[in-house]
Amino acid sequence: MSDNAQLLEAVRKEARPGIWSNGVSLARAGAVALQSRTATEIELRVKAAGRPVALTVVLYPGDDAWECDCPSRVDPCEHVVAAAISLEQAEKQDAPLEAVAERWSRVVYRFTRVEGGLQLHRVLAHADGTEEPLEDSLAGRIAKPTGGVTLQVEQVDLNMDRLLERRTRGPLLAEKLDALLRALEPARNVLLDGRPVAVSSEVLPPRAKVEDRGQQWVLTVFSDPRVTEVVSPGVALTSDALVRLGETSMTGAWLQHLPLVRTYAPEQLGELSAKVLPELARRMPVDVKSRRLPPLDRDLKPRILLELNQLTAGLSVLPTLVYGAPPTVRIDNGRMVYLRGAVPLRDEAAETKLLHQLRDELNLVPGRRLTVQGPEMMRFADKLRKWRGDLGGDAAGIVSPDMRLRPSLRVEGGASDGGVPQVRFTLEFDVEGGKGGARTVDAAAVVRAWTEGLGLVPLDGGGWAPLPRAWLDKNGQRVADLLAARQSDGRVANHALPELTALCESLDQPPPPGLDKLAPMVEGFEKLPPPVLPAELNATLRAYQQQGVSWLGFLKGAGLGGILADDMGLGKTLQTICILGPRSLVVCPTSVLPNWVAELQRFRPSLKVCVYHGPGRKLDPTADVTLTTYALLRLDAPTLGAPTWEAVVLDEAQAIKNPESQVSRAAFGLKANLRLALSGTPLENRLDELWSLMHFTNPGLLGGRRQFEEKTAQPIADGKPGAAEGLRRRIRPFILRRLKRDVAPELPPRTDSVMHVQLDERERSVYDAVMAATRAEVVALLNEGGSVLKALEALLRLRQAACHSALVPGQHAKTSSKVQTLVDALETAVSEGHKALVFSQWTSLLDLIEPGLKGAGIAFERLDGTTTNRGDVTSRFQGPDGAPVLLMSLKAGGTGLNLTAADHVFLMDPWWNPAVEAQAADRAHRIGQERPVMVYRLVSQGTVEEKILGLQEKKRALFEAALSEASGAAAITREDLLQLFA
């Protein structure tokens, strides 16, 4: 038995029956061709349906072994079976197996010499020996084959297709040619003027050498010995391959006329050593054979040398840009002046950075002497303390005076008639040590110097003192916030009172009468007094809910606002209802308006409720609680903004996350003694959102928007140490957040899992075509600084193709693999007595799901933006006899609804923002749920959806940046989008 026959028998024994059958079909269809063979191995290519690139199978007949580059985990796969069968049949018939070139059409790359360089043409070489130009995209030919032509496409061909985009005319530019040659390195079918040629990955730049010749020096620039011809700028020909010449920055004319020789006289040594050789060394290897030339030291770095001289009434400073220590060269007006020793390789980028640093930090220019006097000298001396460059001259004369600053706090005032403290404070710093008697420094001057990054603060009457850095690093931001919150009459704004209490504690001073009531906000909410609950409350509160009511009541009594940010499903509505009284306004999304009416009637039926909604709406001055929506808050802002409410509550307060929106401005204009925001996700994308909520609840707490962006948001985004902690410290008293896992251990478990969906061949073909068209468009758009919004529009098409082909314009399909997977899962869940929520961002996908449910006999309800009777839909679904499935759009059903009848949640189309999906899943996983909740994300394999899951983890860090110890993240960025298409 021959080696090939033995190999086939080994494959037959190992192959599964179905795999063997598929392999036989491939072999009969002529899907196998020979690529190459040696004495020990045979490489074959197998054309698989739906794959533009043929798979590579390597057989080792002598060892009964094989390999295939397909992703299948089955071994042997159907491609190995087809290859082994085809090889053995060819041997039986005593006829060689047809080669790839004899079986299929392939792409050939024809380079031709033209004036100015090289021109490239792609042609399709057919098995019958004919050729045709390939002037359109290869992807288009793959998607729509013509004339019965079967293409054998390599990955290199697809890569080249993206690089070329359209037909190229005339000589190729050097940058384009360099990229094309990099991509062509693995190609087999490359011709130069009709002759086969390889494309080498090797780079052969020109070389240079400098030699002694008497008292002179001779510089020669020459080609690498292996180069036989320069065929285009940046590209040369060796005996058997095209090679790149690298980043030489030399024109084609130069390269064509190598070698170049130049002689330098002794008086030109500076130019040769300090300019010519360093510049050449950047472009090519330089061989210094001269024994008299100063050596080139690549490790020498540029630095700024400051020569300081103490004058009678000031300070003289002369900066110089040099290399080496001691300096070997100096830079005068961009020209290198040789001093001694080795010559550096100039780093002009580093030089520019140093010059900018010198200008920005010290306002100095090299070679220009500066004299400073008086207070300016003190500020300049403080800057020099932080300068990391070299100091020369009289630098030792600049020293810090022997002084220390000690903070001194005086607080006046106490509780007013209403129980809210009316407090004024004065903070100064006493000067200890030094001369001049007792002196003080105003806190504003100290904080200003500290925020400017100075180490010294000027003193009245002359001199300066070092800042108490350790104390300021701990308390400086708190003092700055207190100074900013001090009103024109000296009184402290209510929202800053917890900070003043904390400052008193840090200085071991007791707070004034009335201020001690704020201690729980500083020490932790656990020390709050028990809540005073309404007598008619029809509910038994859990321990954490009682603590929440205590906190809300505390804010109400202290004249402060706050954000109740409990995890979704922990009963924020119930806790809020406990503290509502006469003249309360609740603003919520339209979808949860019926829920508020029902909860008020259920828990506090004695409260008179006015629903301000509908065409005949009007305010009822006798109502205890007025309910309205964000849309009406925007439309009827003058009406709702006229009264002074006792309390204003914004439910799902992320609705005002954009501070520039009309609804946010309307909310800011509401007058109320108590302002509350309810949101399980007070922060989704940007810290601006948190600022907007805090500006509503406690105006001024985080300063103005621009100030917040510059002083807080940007430092957090830049990873500045302590920035995130500073924000958490300020907002900690005014935001209460508890997680389900911490406060509701009795809540049934929630299990999140991913249902991986395999696209069928037709779906994969549609998806790949959309990807091919979209990737180049998006990458080019983003690399050229285009709009992220336009890139998201392109990404939308790709995401829809991963869900259902019928969502792609021009495509028609009755169902999809993902929809069928959903229907199968729902059939199982419903048969076991479960109810399920199905979420999608697109109502068009819900339309395509409905026929599948009807075909399976599964009853369902639907809730989207067109639903007018939302309360009826949710009530029917929650009822014991309601439909087992509720189809919902994320926008209409993702927030505020209580749907605990469901214990299965299906998310059809993942998106980068995990907060949106969390809101949807928490419609079922919330207080009142008695069964474990299963959350399924349907993800199509090998699509952009898999990368979106990874992006979700990155975005999850944003919320934690402000509310926990994690670092921050921003909204979706150009880099995120580029990664999705990588």
URUR-V786036 format. One line per field, one symbol per residue. ss: DSSP state (2 for helix, 1 for strand, 0 for the rest). A space follows every 50 residues. Layout:
BEGIN
ss = ???
END
This chain:
BEGIN
ss = 00222222222222002222222222220001111110000111110000 00101111112220111100000000022222222222222200000012 22201111111111001111111110000011100002222220000000 11102222222222000000000222222222220000011100110111 11100011111110011111110000001111001110001111000000 02222200011111022222222222222222201111000000011000 01111111110001111111111000001111001111000011000222 22222222222200000001111222222222222200011110222000 00011111111111100000111111111111000000111122222222 20000111000001110022222222222222222100001102222222 22222200000000222222222022200000000000000022222222 22222222000111000000022222200000011111022222222222 22200000111000000000000011111222222022222201111111 10222200000222222200111111110000000022222222222000 00002222222222222000002222222222221100022220000001 11111110002222222222222222222222200002222222222222 22202220000000002222222222222220000111110022222222 22222000011110000002222222220000001111122220000000 00011110000002222222200000000000111111110002222222 22222222222220000000000222222200
END
